[in-house]
Amino acid sequence: MSNKEGSGGFRKRKHDNFPHNQRREGKDVNSSSPVMLAFKSFQQELDARHDKYERLVKLSRDITVESKRTIFLLHRITSSQYLNYSAPDMEEILTESEIKLDGVRQKILQVAQELSGEDMHQFHRAITTGLQEYVEAVSFQHFIKTRSLISMDEINKQLIFTAEDNGKENTTSSSDAQDNKQCGTWRLKITPVDYLLGVADLTGELMRMCINSVGNGDIDTPFEVSQFLRHVYDGFSFIGNTGPYEVSKKLYTLKQSLAKVENACYALKVRGSEIPKHMLADVFSVKTEMIDQEEGIS
């Protein structure tokens, strides 16, 4: 056995002979040195960035929840048509949805204040879920009103805030507040990816709207939704695999929604005259289950 090896056959290391119970001789670190001061500033900057990220995550959750509530409210319009509600009742639902969207935009204002003077792309992951849900709610409301798709520019125009729009809570720092006071506005731009993902989620809500319309005996809405979804699907097909991964992933779900809507139009066009309106919902639900089973098998 070599002299460099111990009794266990393991090679001795040079620091094994160092007395671990004794402290190495040397001077204490000077907390006022330039190096320590630099690291302290880095620590404060990282802590402030992490705190801001967490605040944005909480705001994004609030935006998501309020946007979903707006979507649920808008689905009541289909039920109001079935119950033969008057036009003022429908307008009342749309007015209430606009009030809810104004509350969502107040949350987005707080996000814009947090991102004032910052690079949005560094915090985009914290707010993308809420922005997608907001795009879905706004586009759903716009489709109910105009039977068309709202553009990204129109959405961004609604996200330009002035000092009058500023709520009671202001989360900006003193330097950001001074800059905003000079310019007088805050703004937050929806990215193309957020817009595309929000529109892709919109197709699912339109499919539910179509199902409710068939069940309620509405024979016009399914054909309008079908034509609209075909245009949306054609637009997403042009993107293909060249776009972000999330967009191509949701293209399959969009295709499923389009198939269900086209199946509803088939039931109305071919068998609508021979099936009572109150039974169309049952026929459509059976066909939808068959499509889901075939897609699951394949």
C-alpha atoms as a printed R data frame, in Angstrom:
    type eleno elety resid chain resno       x      y       z
1   ATOM     1    CA   MET     A     1   0.000  0.000   0.000
2   ATOM     2    CA   SER     A     2   1.289  3.413  -0.894
3   ATOM     3    CA   ASN     A     3   2.194  5.873   1.832
4   ATOM     4    CA   LYS     A     4  -0.254  8.293   0.274
5   ATOM     5    CA   GLU     A     5  -3.155  5.977   1.076
6   ATOM     6    CA   GLY     A     6  -4.710  5.503   4.459
7   ATOM     7    CA   SER     A     7  -5.746  2.288   6.158
8   ATOM     8    CA   GLY     A     8  -9.028  2.254   4.275
9   ATOM     9    CA   GLY     A     9  -7.298  2.322   0.941
10  ATOM    10    CA   PHE     A    10  -8.557  5.832   0.114
11  ATOM    11    CA   ARG     A    11  -6.242  8.498  -1.118
12  ATOM    12    CA   LYS     A    12  -5.533 11.218   1.388
13  ATOM    13    CA   ARG     A    13  -6.340 14.736   0.381
14  ATOM    14    CA   LYS     A    14  -4.204 17.690   1.234
15  ATOM    15    CA   HIS     A    15  -6.861 19.435   3.290
16  ATOM    16    CA   ASP     A    16  -7.435 16.353   5.480
17  ATOM    17    CA   ASN     A    17  -4.605 17.500   7.721
18  ATOM    18    CA   PHE     A    18  -6.211 20.925   8.186
19  ATOM    19    CA   PRO     A    19  -7.613 21.429  11.698
20  ATOM    20    CA   HIS     A    20 -11.329 21.919  11.067
21  ATOM    21    CA   ASN     A    21 -12.015 23.083  14.591
22  ATOM    22    CA   GLN     A    22  -9.728 26.032  14.154
23  ATOM    23    CA   ARG     A    23 -10.547 29.140  12.208
24  ATOM    24    CA   ARG     A    24  -8.252 30.182   9.452
25  ATOM    25    CA   GLU     A    25  -6.135 33.129  10.291
26  ATOM    26    CA   GLY     A    26  -7.073 36.281   8.493
27  ATOM    27    CA   LYS     A    27  -8.823 39.558   8.837
28  ATOM    28    CA   ASP     A    28 -12.621 39.883   9.078
29  ATOM    29    CA   VAL     A    29 -14.475 40.965   5.957
30  ATOM    30    CA   ASN     A    30 -15.013 44.689   5.863
31  ATOM    31    CA   SER     A    31 -18.727 45.329   5.346
32  ATOM    32    CA   SER     A    32 -17.983 48.805   4.008
33  ATOM    33    CA   SER     A    33 -15.669 47.608   1.270
34  ATOM    34    CA   PRO     A    34 -16.645 48.420  -2.335
35  ATOM    35    CA   VAL     A    35 -17.169 44.731  -3.121
36  ATOM    36    CA   MET     A    36 -19.585 44.180  -0.220
37  ATOM    37    CA   LEU     A    37 -21.450 47.386  -1.018
38  ATOM    38    CA   ALA     A    38 -21.815 46.250  -4.636
39  ATOM    39    CA   PHE     A    39 -23.221 42.872  -3.568
40  ATOM    40    CA   LYS     A    40 -25.645 44.541  -1.184
41  ATOM    41    CA   SER     A    41 -26.964 46.709  -3.998
42  ATOM    42    CA   PHE     A    42 -27.347 43.588  -6.149
43  ATOM    43    CA   GLN     A    43 -29.276 41.919  -3.329
44  ATOM    44    CA   GLN     A    44 -31.641 44.852  -2.967
45  ATOM    45    CA   GLU     A    45 -32.222 44.985  -6.726
46  ATOM    46    CA   LEU     A    46 -32.995 41.261  -6.944
47  ATOM    47    CA   ASP     A    47 -35.310 41.401  -3.915
48  ATOM    48    CA   ALA     A    48 -37.212 44.320  -5.428
49  ATOM    49    CA   ARG     A    49 -37.512 42.480  -8.756
50  ATOM    50    CA   HIS     A    50 -38.775 39.301  -7.089
51  ATOM    51    CA   ASP     A    51 -41.317 41.270  -5.053
52  ATOM    52    CA   LYS     A    52 -42.567 43.000  -8.187
53  ATOM    53    CA   TYR     A    53 -42.855 39.639  -9.965
54  ATOM    54    CA   GLU     A    54 -45.002 38.259  -7.141
55  ATOM    55    CA   ARG     A    55 -47.258 41.324  -7.191
56  ATOM    56    CA   LEU     A    56 -47.735 40.880 -10.946
57  ATOM    57    CA   VAL     A    57 -48.622 37.215 -10.475
58  ATOM    58    CA   LYS     A    58 -51.332 38.166  -7.967
59  ATOM    59    CA   LEU     A    59 -52.706 40.846 -10.297
60  ATOM    60    CA   SER     A    60 -52.737 38.345 -13.161
61  ATOM    61    CA   ARG     A    61 -54.801 35.952 -11.042
62  ATOM    62    CA   ASP     A    62 -57.318 38.708 -10.264
63  ATOM    63    CA   ILE     A    63 -57.542 39.597 -13.961
64  ATOM    64    CA   THR     A    64 -58.133 35.942 -14.836
65  ATOM    65    CA   VAL     A    65 -60.896 35.507 -12.257
66  ATOM    66    CA   GLU     A    66 -62.758 38.687 -13.197
67  ATOM    67    CA   SER     A    67 -62.460 37.935 -16.922
68  ATOM    68    CA   LYS     A    68 -63.919 34.455 -16.401
69  ATOM    69    CA   ARG     A    69 -66.842 35.953 -14.484
70  ATOM    70    CA   THR     A    70 -67.467 38.290 -17.405
71  ATOM    71    CA   ILE     A    71 -67.522 35.348 -19.810
72  ATOM    72    CA   PHE     A    72 -69.996 33.467 -17.597
73  ATOM    73    CA   LEU     A    73 -72.179 36.566 -17.536
74  ATOM    74    CA   LEU     A    74 -72.136 36.862 -21.327
75  ATOM    75    CA   HIS     A    75 -73.273 33.258 -21.687
76  ATOM    76    CA   ARG     A    76 -76.524 34.322 -20.022
77  ATOM    77    CA   ILE     A    77 -77.440 36.108 -23.240
78  ATOM    78    CA   THR     A    78 -78.065 32.768 -24.952
79  ATOM    79    CA   SER     A    79 -80.382 31.788 -22.120
80  ATOM    80    CA   SER     A    80 -82.137 35.150 -22.328
81  ATOM    81    CA   GLN     A    81 -82.876 34.537 -25.998
82  ATOM    82    CA   TYR     A    82 -84.358 31.163 -25.096
83  ATOM    83    CA   LEU     A    83 -86.507 32.715 -22.371
84  ATOM    84    CA   ASN     A    84 -87.701 35.362 -24.824
85  ATOM    85    CA   TYR     A    85 -86.189 38.211 -22.847
86  ATOM    86    CA   SER     A    86 -86.621 41.618 -24.394
87  ATOM    87    CA   ALA     A    87 -83.824 43.614 -26.003
88  ATOM    88    CA   PRO     A    88 -83.418 45.900 -22.959
89  ATOM    89    CA   ASP     A    89 -82.650 42.823 -20.836
90  ATOM    90    CA   MET     A    90 -79.941 41.825 -23.306
91  ATOM    91    CA   GLU     A    91 -78.575 45.354 -23.266
92  ATOM    92    CA   GLU     A    92 -78.579 45.224 -19.484
93  ATOM    93    CA   ILE     A    93 -76.352 42.132 -19.555
94  ATOM    94    CA   LEU     A    94 -73.977 43.801 -22.014
95  ATOM    95    CA   THR     A    95 -73.856 46.923 -19.834
96  ATOM    96    CA   GLU     A    96 -73.076 44.840 -16.772
97  ATOM    97    CA   SER     A    97 -70.331 43.022 -18.667
98  ATOM    98    CA   GLU     A    98 -68.817 46.365 -19.667
99  ATOM    99    CA   ILE     A    99 -68.752 47.412 -16.001
100 ATOM   100    CA   LYS     A   100 -66.938 44.190 -15.133
101 ATOM   101    CA   LEU     A   101 -64.439 44.750 -17.941
102 ATOM   102    CA   ASP     A   102 -63.805 48.254 -16.627
103 ATOM   103    CA   GLY     A   103 -62.906 46.656 -13.302
104 ATOM   104    CA   VAL     A   104 -60.522 44.298 -15.101
105 ATOM   105    CA   ARG     A   105 -58.913 47.248 -16.856
106 ATOM   106    CA   GLN     A   106 -58.326 48.860 -13.459
107 ATOM   107    CA   LYS     A   107 -56.277 45.784 -12.550
108 ATOM   108    CA   ILE     A   108 -54.427 46.076 -15.850
109 ATOM   109    CA   LEU     A   109 -53.725 49.715 -14.952
110 ATOM   110    CA   GLN     A   110 -51.965 48.503 -11.817
111 ATOM   111    CA   VAL     A   111 -49.926 46.129 -13.986
112 ATOM   112    CA   ALA     A   112 -48.992 49.013 -16.278
113 ATOM   113    CA   GLN     A   113 -47.919 51.040 -13.252
114 ATOM   114    CA   GLU     A   114 -45.776 48.168 -12.010
115 ATOM   115    CA   LEU     A   115 -44.115 47.841 -15.414
116 ATOM   116    CA   SER     A   116 -43.513 51.563 -15.821
117 ATOM   117    CA   GLY     A   117 -39.834 51.991 -16.686
118 ATOM   118    CA   GLU     A   118 -39.315 48.212 -16.860
119 ATOM   119    CA   ASP     A   119 -38.809 45.817 -19.735
120 ATOM   120    CA   MET     A   120 -42.178 44.098 -20.093
121 ATOM   121    CA   HIS     A   121 -40.661 40.939 -21.552
122 ATOM   122    CA   GLN     A   122 -38.786 40.269 -18.310
123 ATOM   123    CA   PHE     A   123 -42.124 40.005 -16.473
124 ATOM   124    CA   HIS     A   124 -44.269 38.727 -19.334
125 ATOM   125    CA   ARG     A   125 -44.519 35.225 -17.928
126 ATOM   126    CA   ALA     A   126 -46.129 36.561 -14.750
127 ATOM   127    CA   ILE     A   127 -48.968 38.372 -16.563
128 ATOM   128    CA   THR     A   128 -49.542 36.391 -19.765
129 ATOM   129    CA   THR     A   129 -52.303 34.183 -18.306
130 ATOM   130    CA   GLY     A   130 -54.379 37.156 -17.199
131 ATOM   131    CA   LEU     A   131 -53.886 39.016 -20.485
132 ATOM   132    CA   GLN     A   132 -54.995 35.977 -22.496
133 ATOM   133    CA   GLU     A   133 -58.151 35.662 -20.403
134 ATOM   134    CA   TYR     A   134 -58.863 39.374 -20.826
135 ATOM   135    CA   VAL     A   135 -58.494 39.086 -24.616
136 ATOM   136    CA   GLU     A   136 -60.907 36.157 -24.549
137 ATOM   137    CA   ALA     A   137 -63.511 38.114 -22.565
138 ATOM   138    CA   VAL     A   138 -63.238 41.280 -24.671
139 ATOM   139    CA   SER     A   139 -63.354 39.391 -27.970
140 ATOM   140    CA   PHE     A   140 -66.358 37.353 -26.785
141 ATOM   141    CA   GLN     A   141 -68.257 40.498 -25.906
142 ATOM   142    CA   HIS     A   142 -67.292 42.094 -29.222
143 ATOM   143    CA   PHE     A   143 -68.479 39.033 -31.157
144 ATOM   144    CA   ILE     A   144 -71.864 39.095 -29.415
145 ATOM   145    CA   LYS     A   145 -72.283 42.750 -30.351
146 ATOM   146    CA   THR     A   146 -70.928 42.778 -33.918
147 ATOM   147    CA   ARG     A   147 -70.453 39.124 -34.974
148 ATOM   148    CA   SER     A   148 -66.856 39.987 -35.838
149 ATOM   149    CA   LEU     A   149 -63.379 39.652 -34.334
150 ATOM   150    CA   ILE     A   150 -61.858 42.530 -32.431
151 ATOM   151    CA   SER     A   151 -58.383 43.516 -33.569
152 ATOM   152    CA   MET     A   152 -55.293 43.720 -31.394
153 ATOM   153    CA   ASP     A   153 -55.031 47.468 -32.026
154 ATOM   154    CA   GLU     A   154 -58.557 48.018 -30.731
155 ATOM   155    CA   ILE     A   155 -57.731 46.098 -27.563
156 ATOM   156    CA   ASN     A   156 -54.529 48.085 -27.021
157 ATOM   157    CA   LYS     A   157 -56.411 51.367 -27.464
158 ATOM   158    CA   GLN     A   158 -58.552 50.407 -24.470
159 ATOM   159    CA   LEU     A   159 -55.410 49.895 -22.374
160 ATOM   160    CA   ILE     A   160 -54.188 53.497 -22.519
161 ATOM   161    CA   PHE     A   161 -54.858 55.092 -19.144
162 ATOM   162    CA   THR     A   162 -54.711 58.699 -18.038
163 ATOM   163    CA   ALA     A   163 -54.359 60.212 -14.590
164 ATOM   164    CA   GLU     A   164 -58.154 60.294 -14.290
165 ATOM   165    CA   ASP     A   165 -58.280 56.509 -14.727
166 ATOM   166    CA   ASN     A   166 -55.819 55.993 -11.919
167 ATOM   167    CA   GLY     A   167 -57.449 54.281  -8.940
168 ATOM   168    CA   LYS     A   168 -56.897 54.872  -5.268
169 ATOM   169    CA   GLU     A   169 -54.133 52.269  -5.059
170 ATOM   170    CA   ASN     A   170 -50.864 53.316  -6.637
171 ATOM   171    CA   THR     A   171 -48.077 50.774  -6.535
172 ATOM   172    CA   THR     A   172 -45.457 52.694  -8.517
173 ATOM   173    CA   SER     A   173 -42.254 53.894  -7.005
174 ATOM   174    CA   SER     A   174 -41.483 57.558  -6.491
175 ATOM   175    CA   SER     A   175 -39.262 57.824  -9.576
176 ATOM   176    CA   ASP     A   176 -41.818 56.037 -11.769
177 ATOM   177    CA   ALA     A   177 -44.610 58.204 -10.389
178 ATOM   178    CA   GLN     A   178 -42.635 61.332 -11.258
179 ATOM   179    CA   ASP     A   179 -42.062 60.102 -14.820
180 ATOM   180    CA   ASN     A   180 -45.730 59.177 -15.204
181 ATOM   181    CA   LYS     A   181 -46.774 62.548 -13.855
182 ATOM   182    CA   GLN     A   182 -44.793 64.170 -16.632
183 ATOM   183    CA   CYS     A   183 -46.187 61.996 -19.408
184 ATOM   184    CA   GLY     A   184 -49.645 61.721 -17.805
185 ATOM   185    CA   THR     A   185 -50.431 58.268 -19.196
186 ATOM   186    CA   TRP     A   186 -49.844 54.588 -18.568
187 ATOM   187    CA   ARG     A   187 -50.219 51.965 -21.233
188 ATOM   188    CA   LEU     A   188 -49.893 48.224 -21.596
189 ATOM   189    CA   LYS     A   189 -49.640 46.566 -24.994
190 ATOM   190    CA   ILE     A   190 -51.010 43.104 -25.629
191 ATOM   191    CA   THR     A   191 -48.358 41.039 -27.399
192 ATOM   192    CA   PRO     A   192 -49.256 39.145 -30.596
193 ATOM   193    CA   VAL     A   193 -48.810 35.829 -28.773
194 ATOM   194    CA   ASP     A   194 -51.249 36.836 -26.014
195 ATOM   195    CA   TYR     A   195 -53.729 37.972 -28.648
196 ATOM   196    CA   LEU     A   196 -53.517 34.741 -30.645
197 ATOM   197    CA   LEU     A   197 -53.830 32.540 -27.562
198 ATOM   198    CA   GLY     A   198 -56.808 34.575 -26.336
199 ATOM   199    CA   VAL     A   199 -58.550 34.225 -29.703
200 ATOM   200    CA   ALA     A   200 -57.838 30.488 -29.677
201 ATOM   201    CA   ASP     A   201 -59.567 30.230 -26.285
202 ATOM   202    CA   LEU     A   202 -62.448 32.294 -27.662
203 ATOM   203    CA   THR     A   203 -63.314 29.483 -30.083
204 ATOM   204    CA   GLY     A   204 -64.150 27.228 -27.149
205 ATOM   205    CA   GLU     A   205 -66.581 29.778 -25.746
206 ATOM   206    CA   LEU     A   206 -68.193 30.172 -29.171
207 ATOM   207    CA   MET     A   207 -68.604 26.401 -29.368
208 ATOM   208    CA   ARG     A   208 -70.433 26.447 -26.013
209 ATOM   209    CA   MET     A   209 -72.534 29.337 -27.260
210 ATOM   210    CA   CYS     A   210 -73.447 27.281 -30.312
211 ATOM   211    CA   ILE     A   211 -74.419 24.267 -28.195
212 ATOM   212    CA   ASN     A   212 -76.636 26.415 -25.996
213 ATOM   213    CA   SER     A   213 -78.223 27.975 -29.078
214 ATOM   214    CA   VAL     A   214 -79.068 24.576 -30.570
215 ATOM   215    CA   GLY     A   215 -80.577 23.457 -27.305
216 ATOM   216    CA   ASN     A   216 -82.642 26.633 -27.138
217 ATOM   217    CA   GLY     A   217 -83.949 26.272 -30.683
218 ATOM   218    CA   ASP     A   218 -81.903 29.121 -32.159
219 ATOM   219    CA   ILE     A   219 -81.163 28.152 -35.783
220 ATOM   220    CA   ASP     A   220 -79.268 31.311 -36.829
221 ATOM   221    CA   THR     A   221 -76.441 31.551 -34.313
222 ATOM   222    CA   PRO     A   222 -74.830 28.137 -35.128
223 ATOM   223    CA   PHE     A   223 -74.385 29.059 -38.798
224 ATOM   224    CA   GLU     A   224 -72.936 32.461 -37.900
225 ATOM   225    CA   VAL     A   225 -70.524 30.860 -35.435
226 ATOM   226    CA   SER     A   226 -69.578 28.167 -37.944
227 ATOM   227    CA   GLN     A   227 -68.656 30.677 -40.621
228 ATOM   228    CA   PHE     A   228 -66.688 32.758 -38.130
229 ATOM   229    CA   LEU     A   229 -64.754 29.744 -36.824
230 ATOM   230    CA   ARG     A   230 -63.828 28.692 -40.353
231 ATOM   231    CA   HIS     A   231 -62.186 32.072 -40.938
232 ATOM   232    CA   VAL     A   232 -60.355 31.843 -37.609
233 ATOM   233    CA   TYR     A   233 -59.190 28.304 -38.350
234 ATOM   234    CA   ASP     A   234 -57.933 29.344 -41.791
235 ATOM   235    CA   GLY     A   235 -55.974 32.159 -40.192
236 ATOM   236    CA   PHE     A   236 -54.364 29.855 -37.652
237 ATOM   237    CA   SER     A   237 -53.586 27.318 -40.379
238 ATOM   238    CA   PHE     A   238 -51.462 29.917 -42.183
239 ATOM   239    CA   ILE     A   239 -49.342 30.245 -39.028
240 ATOM   240    CA   GLY     A   240 -48.751 26.500 -38.808
241 ATOM   241    CA   ASN     A   241 -45.556 25.410 -37.087
242 ATOM   242    CA   THR     A   242 -43.837 28.729 -37.699
243 ATOM   243    CA   GLY     A   243 -45.537 30.391 -34.732
244 ATOM   244    CA   PRO     A   244 -45.039 29.847 -30.998
245 ATOM   245    CA   TYR     A   245 -45.473 26.371 -29.583
246 ATOM   246    CA   GLU     A   246 -48.578 27.340 -27.606
247 ATOM   247    CA   VAL     A   247 -50.352 28.525 -30.774
248 ATOM   248    CA   SER     A   248 -49.740 25.307 -32.687
249 ATOM   249    CA   LYS     A   249 -50.790 23.315 -29.632
250 ATOM   250    CA   LYS     A   250 -54.185 25.050 -29.434
251 ATOM   251    CA   LEU     A   251 -54.809 24.568 -33.150
252 ATOM   252    CA   TYR     A   252 -55.956 21.003 -32.465
253 ATOM   253    CA   THR     A   253 -58.486 22.185 -29.881
254 ATOM   254    CA   LEU     A   254 -59.720 24.812 -32.319
255 ATOM   255    CA   LYS     A   255 -60.265 22.096 -34.929
256 ATOM   256    CA   GLN     A   256 -62.305 20.062 -32.442
257 ATOM   257    CA   SER     A   257 -64.513 23.078 -31.649
258 ATOM   258    CA   LEU     A   258 -65.070 23.720 -35.359
259 ATOM   259    CA   ALA     A   259 -66.052 20.079 -35.915
260 ATOM   260    CA   LYS     A   260 -68.660 20.240 -33.140
261 ATOM   261    CA   VAL     A   261 -70.127 23.457 -34.502
262 ATOM   262    CA   GLU     A   262 -70.310 22.048 -38.039
263 ATOM   263    CA   ASN     A   263 -72.002 18.961 -36.629
264 ATOM   264    CA   ALA     A   264 -74.628 21.206 -35.031
265 ATOM   265    CA   CYS     A   265 -75.191 22.967 -38.368
266 ATOM   266    CA   TYR     A   266 -75.625 19.580 -40.036
267 ATOM   267    CA   ALA     A   267 -78.239 18.564 -37.484
268 ATOM   268    CA   LEU     A   268 -80.116 21.809 -38.089
269 ATOM   269    CA   LYS     A   269 -79.856 21.851 -41.876
270 ATOM   270    CA   VAL     A   270 -80.488 18.191 -42.690
271 ATOM   271    CA   ARG     A   271 -82.633 16.982 -39.829
272 ATOM   272    CA   GLY     A   272 -83.969 20.237 -38.454
273 ATOM   273    CA   SER     A   273 -87.284 19.922 -40.255
274 ATOM   274    CA   GLU     A   274 -87.994 16.408 -38.998
275 ATOM   275    CA   ILE     A   275 -86.831 16.846 -35.400
276 ATOM   276    CA   PRO     A   276 -88.673 19.126 -32.975
277 ATOM   277    CA   LYS     A   277 -86.640 22.033 -31.680
278 ATOM   278    CA   HIS     A   278 -86.782 20.866 -28.092
279 ATOM   279    CA   MET     A   279 -85.158 17.541 -29.144
280 ATOM   280    CA   LEU     A   280 -82.311 19.046 -31.157
281 ATOM   281    CA   ALA     A   281 -80.200 19.426 -28.035
282 ATOM   282    CA   ASP     A   282 -80.440 15.680 -27.299
283 ATOM   283    CA   VAL     A   283 -79.545 14.724 -30.873
284 ATOM   284    CA   PHE     A   284 -76.650 17.144 -30.903
285 ATOM   285    CA   SER     A   285 -75.294 15.917 -27.562
286 ATOM   286    CA   VAL     A   286 -75.282 12.312 -28.807
287 ATOM   287    CA   LYS     A   287 -73.380 13.274 -31.953
288 ATOM   288    CA   THR     A   288 -70.891 15.289 -29.913
289 ATOM   289    CA   GLU     A   289 -70.202 12.310 -27.655
290 ATOM   290    CA   MET     A   290 -69.612 10.130 -30.726
291 ATOM   291    CA   ILE     A   291 -67.075 12.611 -32.099
292 ATOM   292    CA   ASP     A   292 -65.274 12.775 -28.760
293 ATOM   293    CA   GLN     A   293 -65.076  8.969 -28.594
294 ATOM   294    CA   GLU     A   294 -63.704  8.721 -32.141
295 ATOM   295    CA   GLU     A   295 -61.070 11.360 -31.392
296 ATOM   296    CA   GLY     A   296 -60.151  9.565 -28.190
297 ATOM   297    CA   ILE     A   297 -59.714  6.242 -29.993
298 ATOM   298    CA   SER     A   298 -57.612  7.770 -32.752
